[in-house]
Amino acid sequence: LRVGRIFSCATNAQQCIDVVSRNEMYFAVLPLVHPRARREFSGRTERSEPFTRSDLTLPSNIWSSNVIGSLSPWLNFDSPCHKVRMDSEQALKQEMAWAHHISCPAVIAPPPGRSCNNYARCLYSQIAASGGTSIYVHMPLTWKDDPDSDKDPWETWNSVRMLCEHHFCLFVALEVTSDLPTDETLTQWLCEPVKLLILPTSIFLTNTSGFPVLSKRHQNFLRSFFWYNVEVAVSGRPRHEGGLLVYSQYLQHLFSSRTPLSDSERFEQPYWDFLQIPLQPLADNLESQTYEVFEKDPVKYVNYEQAVYLALIDLQANFGFRQDPFIVMVVGAGRGPLVRASLRASERANIAIFVYALDKNPNAVVTLRNMRVTENWADRVEVVQSDMRDFSPPVKADILVSELLGSFGDNELSPECLDGAQRFLRPDTGISIPVSYTSWIAPISSSKLHQEVKAYNDVKHFETTYVVKMHTHKVLSDAQECWTFSHPNREVPIDNSRQSRHRFQVKRSSCLHGFAGYFDALLYADVHISIYPETFSTGMFSWFPLFFPIRTPMFVGKGEEIELQLSRCVGDKKVWYEWAVVAPSVGPVNNVNGRSFSIGL
């Protein structure tokens, strides 16, 4: 944890850095200009004296890595006085130019007022021309002058960042106040670009040993933020014996006392908020490393084994004693985990099976054929290299097993692949595993994911869906069901296009950045695998949610509805999604005709 110290006045910058170092801290927040040095720019002659200290007071590596600048606290861009506004704007330009000159990575802007339109305009003009210097907007959790105000500080922040078009150099320095708002408000800040937590010494309590501590609620709030790469800065005079050092040591202790990640969370951590393009299942062949990752899932194959086991029990009950083994066809066998699961189910049920292991990837087939020898499968498994659309099996299958599901259930062509493969099944008694899968969708707020997509700087990437382990996000309303696919599909003719319309009620004012897609699959009987939050298969990490971005974030007021139109479109050579937000304001149809992203048939 990087802990720093905020200096309200710094006559000697080197002494401030020494204080930080002595107290086991990592950085200092220093005023770029003396806080009482008001400058008047209109109608005055050029002064010869310097407006601030020399850059030579610190080495350049210290300026660039151990210092955050703070802008003058008297800046008032929305003052009713024209002269004050003009002087504030000129001072901002001067201070931002100085910050860029000394290679200061970021500056903290004073808190905006309730009316902040010109404040945002001035900041935007500077970050657009700053050459990479970030601005942290100082925002309190509650308004100090009116803690009970109906105006949420988050709404002021949201106005600033929307006026600045969600610029990637605009962040939040969030001041933790003694009176914390509701848990729902605190959670909302977790999905914002908070870079710095400001902790005034006045919010610390004193324990029985005389050391500073935070209330339980403050502790829980900080611990939740520690997973989001924030820095912490202490402000105000020390109020406990031991000076600043005891605050720094306490915060490091609090950081180390976080609840450790589970095994699945440790696996997922490198993928937090990392955008991945979904697979093109009929075009792409997975690499061995990718297979290996999926095979480590501690839940998925256990559930598949149970589903095959129950299916065999039911088939045995329906057919009675049968001399010939039941035929199990594994389509998309990969490196064999579903084959192993089927064979284990057979042994548990004491029911003989013969497995056809089918895969189009010639490299995976090499592995399967080696396993057929090394694991003594010769009399129980036949390995076939073929596209399932071209395969003509010598016998009909009793069970068809597949793991063709994508993050949204159908987004990796599972319906199209299984519709083609269902000809392998016995027409009346054949069982497909999975039996069905349902797609779900929910609106989310995630400034981080929006920035990741925006960085591509084109419409195409805003019209692409992404597999992503969502970390810095908030779900704005409960997920709703989109559609279900069932197998075998007895429709004539088969039509895999779908449409759904959704109305989500939002309980508190929020910013909509897109939608999260999930699936819940019924493998067989009562055995499910799911990434839908309400029925999530705990410990499973083979699938992350699917992100549907929108180009322009939308403010959604408390009690308003988000209305979404979602379509799954099927053409002769491709499948694609189209989506459009039609309330609270109307947005464009994304990915019309699959112009930006589609899955090839």
N, C-alpha and C positions, 0 to 999 in steps of 0.2 A: 504494500500500500504506500503510495506517495503522499506524504503529509507535508503541508507547507504552512507558511505564516503570512498573514496579511498585515502589512505595515501601512497605517493611515498617513504617516509622514516619514520620509526617509532622507535625512540630511546627508547621511553617509552610506552609500549603497554597499560598500565593502563591509562595513560593520553589520549591516542587515544580513548579508550572506554568512558572516561569521556566526551571528546569533542562530541562524537556521541550522548551520552545521553542528554547533555545540548542543543543540536540543534534538538531535537525531531526526531532523527534517530534511526535505529534499529540495524545496524551492521557496522563493519569496515572491509575494505579490507587492510590487513597488509602484508608487505613483510615478507616472511618466513626467509630470510637472508638479511642483509644489501645489497642494490642494487649495491654498489661498491665493495662488498667483493668477488672478483673473486678468485676462488680456482683452484690451479693446482694440478692435481692428478697423473700425470705421472712422475716417477723418483724422487719422493720426500719422505722424511721421515715423519712419523706420527707426527702431531703437538699436543701439549698438551692443547693449548688454545681452548675454544669452538668456533665453527663456527657461532653460532647464540645465541640469548638470551635464558634464561632458560624458561622452560614451567611453572615455578612457578610464573612468572610475572602476570599470570592471572589464576583465578580458572578454573577448567576443564569444568564447565558448560558454561562459557563464550567462551572458545575456541570452544566448540562444537555447540553453537547456535548463537553466535554474531560475529563470525570472519570468513571471507573467506581469505585464503592465496593467495599471489601472488608469482609466481616463479621469479627468477632473470631475469631482462630484458636483460642481456648480453648473455643468452643462444642462441647458434647458431648451430643448429644440421645439417644444410646444408652448413656450411662453406667450402670453398675449402681447408682450412687448416685442416689436419688430427688431429693435437693436439687440436685445438679449438673444433672440433667435439667430440673428446674423453672426454675432460674436461667438455663440456656441458652435455654430457650423464651421466657422473659420478655425476655432480652437481645435475642433475635432480633426479637421484636415491636417493641422499642424502636428498634433499628437500622433495621429496614425502614420504620417510621413516619418516622424521620429522613431516610432516603433519598428517600422520597416527598415529604417537605416541601421538600427542596432540589432537587427535580426531577432527581435522579440517574437516568439511564435504566436502569442495571443495577447489580447487586451480585454479587460473587463469594463463594460460600459455601465454607467450608473442606471439604477432601476428606471424603467419608463413610467410615465404617469398613466392614469386611467385612459386619457386621450393620448394616443401615441402615433398618430399618422405621420407627422413630420419627423418624429424620432426615428421611425422605421425608414423613412425616405433617406435621411442623412446617413444612417448606418449602411443602408444598401449601396448608396453611392460610394462609400468607402471600401466595403468588402469587394465590390465589383472592380475596384481599381487598386486594391491593397497589395497585390502581388503575393497573396497567400497568408497574410496575417489574419488569424481568426479573431472573431469578436465573441466574447461570452457576455450574454445579456444577464445582468444581475437581477434575479427574480426571487422574491421572498415566497415561502410557502403560504403565508397569510399576510395581508396588508398590516403593517405595523401601526398605522394611524387609525385603522378601523378593522380589527380582527373579525368582527361579525358581519363585515360587508358581504352583500349578495354577489358582488362582482368578484369572480374567481381570478386570482393572479394568472392561472393557466390561460384564461381567455385573452388576457392582455398579451401574454407571450405568443399565443396562437395568432393574434392579429399582427404582431410584429413579424413573425416568420412567414405569414402568408403574403404580407405586403412586400417582403424581401424574396418572394418566390422560392421559399425553402432552400435558400442558398447554402451550399455545402460548407461554407466557412462561418456559419452562424450557429452558435451553441448557447447553452444555458449554464450560468453559475447560480446554483440553487441554494438560497440561504435557508437553513433549517431554523425555524422559529421555535420559541418555547411552547407555544400553543400549536399543536399539530392539527391539521384539518382531518376530515374523515378518511378512513382507510381507502375508500374508493378514489378520493382525490390523490392520495399518496401513490396508489397503484398507477394512476394515469401518468404521473411524472416518470415512471419507469420506462415508458415507451417513447420518451422525448430525448433529444440529444444533449443530455446533461453531462458536461465534462468535469464540473467542479462542484463539490458540496462545501458551502461556507458554514462553519460552526462557530458562532459567537461563544465566548467563554461564559457568558451569562446564562446559557441554557444548561450548563453542567450542574449537577447536584454534588453533594459531598457525602462520601460513605463514612462508615464508623471509624475508619483509619485516617480520615482527613484527606483522602484523595478524590479527584474528580471522577464522576461517573455520570452516565446518561440514564434517563428513565427507561423502563423496559420497552415502552412504545418507540422511543427514539432509537434504542438499540436495534430493535427489529427492523425499523426503517432503514438504518444504515447498513445492516447486514444484507438486506435485500438488494441495496444499491451496489454493494461490493462485487457482485457478479457482473457488473456492467462497466467495468474499466474506468471508474471515476477516480479523481484525485480529491483530497480533502484539505481545506485550508482553515486554520484557526484564526479568528479575529477577536479583537478586544484585549484588554489588559488581563494578565494572569490573576486568578482569584483564589488560587490554592498555593500552599507551600510547595516549593520545588519548581516554581516557575513554569515555563512552557514545556519543559521536558516531561512532566507528568501527564500532560495532555497528549503529547506525541506517543508516549508509551502506552497509555490507555487505548488510544485508537488502534495501535498495532495489535494490542491484545484482543480488542473487539474484532479486528479483521481475522485474526488467527482462530477465533472461536466460531467461525461460520460452520454451519452444518456441511459435512463433506459431501461431495457428489457421489451418487450411486454409480455402479459399474456402467450402466447404460448411459447415464448422463456424462460420464467421463469420455465414453466413446463419441457421444454427440457433440461435445464441446467444440472441437475444431470446425464443426459445420454450422455453428450458431450464426444465423443471419447471412449464410453464404449461399448465393444463388447458383443453382445447377439447372441446366437445360434437361428436360425429361428425355428418356431414352427413345430412340427410333427403333422399336423392337424388331421390325422386319428388315432393317438395314444394318443395324449395329451388332457386332459380336463382342460380348463382354470379355474383358481381360481376366487372367487368373486371379489377380489381386482383388478385383471387384467381386468375383465369386467368393473368394475367401472371406471378405468382409460380411457378405450376406449370410454365409454359412455359420457365422459366429452368433447369429441371433438366438437367444436362449428360449424364445417363446414360440416362434413361428412353426418350427418343424415338430415340436412337441404337440402342438395343436393339429397339425396335418396328420401326424401319426394317429392321434385319437380319432380324427374324422374318418380315416381309412379303416381303423379298427371297428368303429360303429357301423360303417357301411358294410364291411365283411360279415359282421354279426347278423345284420338285417338280410343280406343276400342269402346267407346260410339258412336263416329262418324261412325265407320264401321258397328256396329251392329244395330244402332238406339235404340229405346226404348227396354229395356229388363227387364222382370219381375224378373228373378232370379239374385241374386247378382253375380258380377264377382268374380272368385276364384283367390285369391292371396296366393301363397305358399312361406313362408319364410324358406329357408333352412339354418341351422346354426343360429337359432333365438337367442341364448344366453339368456340374461336376458330381451329381448324384445324391444330394441331400434328400430329395423327395423319394428317390429309389430306396435309400436306406430307411426312411420313415415308413414306407409301404412294407418293406420286408420285416421291420420290427413289429408293425401292426399284425402282420400275418402270423408271426411267431407267438405274439400275445394271445391272439384269437384261436391259435392252433387250427388255422384254415389255410390250405395251400393256395398259393398264387403264382402266376407267371407274369413277369413284368417286361413290357416293351419300353425301353428308355430311348426317347426320340429327341434329337436336337439338331438344329441346322448349323451350329458352330462346329467346324471340323476340329478345332483345337480342344473344345470340351469333349468331343467324341473320343479323342485320344485318351483323355483321362478316364472316361467311362469304360473303355475297352481294357485299359490296364486294371481298373478296379474289378472288372468281371473276372479277371484272372487272379489277382491278389486276394480278393475277398470271397473267392469260390462261388461266384454267381452263375457259373456256366450253365447249370441246369435250371436256373430260375429267372435269368435276365437275358434279354436280347437287346443289343445296342444298335440303334438305327440312326444313320446320318441322313436327315432329310428335312426339308421344309414341311411343316404339318399340312400345308395346302396341297402338297404333291404326293404325300405318303398314301399308299394303298395297302392296308394291313391284311394279312392272310386270314385273320379271325376278327370277330367283333369283341369289343371290350365290355367288361362288366363295370369297371370303374375308370373314369378318365380324370387324371390328377394333373393340375397345372398351378403355377404361381406366376401368372401373366398380369397380375394386378399392378396398376400404377397408383400414385398417391391419391388420385381422385377416383380410383376404382377402374374406370374405363379409359383412362387417358393414355394407356400404352397398348390399345387395340385388343384388350382381352375379349370384348364381345365379338369382334370380327374373327379373331383367331379361333375362339371356341365354337362359333357358329360353323366355321369350316371343318373343325375337328370332330364335331358331334356325329358325323357319319361313321366314326369309328365305333360308336356305342351301340349296344343292343337296343333296338328301337323301343321296346316296352319296359325293360327292366334296368337299362343302363343308368349309372349314377355319375353325375359330374361333381367333382370337388375342386373349386367351390360350387355350391348350388346356386348362390346369388350374391350380389353385392350392391350396396346402396351408396350413392354419392351425397355428401352433405356440404353446405357452404355457410360461411359466417363473415360479416364485415369486420375489418380490423383497422386499427391505427398503428402505423409503424413508420416513423420518420426515417429510421435507419434503412429499411427495405426500399422506401421511396428513393432515398439518395443513391442506393446501390444501382437501381434501374436508371435513374436520371443521369448517372455518370456516363452512360453510353451515348447520351446526347442525340437520340433519334427516336422516332415514333415506333420503329420496329420493335425495340426492346420493351416498350410499354404495352405492346400487343402480343407479348410472349408470356406463357405461363412458366413458372419456375418451381422446382422442388427445393424446399428450404426448411431447415430446422429453425423455426421462428423463435427468437429469444427476446429481442427488444420490440415487443409488440403488446397490444391489448385488444382482446376480442370485445367488440362493442355491443353485441347482442347474441343470444343463443343461436347455434347453428340450426339450419333448416334443411329438410330432406329435398333433394333435387329429383332423383329418379333411381330406378332399380333395374338391373339386368339379371335374368334368370337363365339357368342352363340345366338340361338342354332346352333350346329355344324352339318351341313348336309353332311359332307364328308363320303364317303363309300370306303374303311374302314377308320375309324378315326385314324389319326396318329399325336400324339402330340410331336413327336421329332422335333427338330429344329436345324439349324446351321446358323451362320452368320460370316462374315469376315469384319473386320473394319480396315481402315487406318486413323489415326489421325495425322494431321500435328501440330507440336509443334512450337510455335512462339518464345520461348526463351529457353535457356539451362535449363534443369530441371532434377530431379531425379524421376523416375517412381517407385512407391511402390505398385500399384495395380489399381483396377478399381471400379468405383461407378455405381451401377445399380439403375434404377428408373422405374416407370411405369406411364402411363397416361391412365385412364379408362374412356370410354364413357358409362355413365349409361343409358341414353336414350335421343333421340333427340339431343339437344345441351348441355346437362348437363354432366359435367365431374367432376371427382376427380383425382388429379394428384400430384405426388411429383417430376415429371420431372421439372427441374428448369425453363424452358421456359414457362410452363403452370401451375406452382405450385398453388395449392389451398391455398391461403393465410390464415393462422390461423389454418390449419389442422395439427394435430400432431399424428394421429393414426399410421402412417407409417414413418420409417426412411429409408434412402437408404441402399442398400445391398452392402457389401464390398467384392470384389474378390481380395485377396492378391496374391502377387507373392513372391517366396522364396528369390530371390536375386534381390535387387533394381538395376535398370539400369539407367545409365547416358544417357540422350537424348540431343543431341546438337541442337542448334537453326536451325530451318528449316528441321530437320530430321522427319521421320515418325515413329509412333508406329503402328505396325500391330498386330492385335489380332484375334485369331481364337476361337470362342465360340460355344459350343454345349450344347443343352438340350437333354439328353438321357433318354429313357424310356425302362425299363425292365419289366419282369413279376411281380416283387414284389417291385420295387423301381424306383424313378426318381432321376436323378443327373445331375450336370453340369460338363463339362470339359472345361478348358480354357488354352490357350498357347499364349505367346508372341513370334512372329516370326520375328520381326524387332523392333528396330535397331539391336538387336542380338537375336539369337534363344534360347529360354528357353524351359524347359520341359513341357510336357502336364500335367496339374494339375488334380488330382482326377480321374485318368483313371479308368474306370469301377466302379466309385463310391466307390473306396477303402477306402476313408477317411470320406466322408460325403454323405448321400443320404436322400431322403424323402420316407418313407415307404408307399406302397400302401395297 
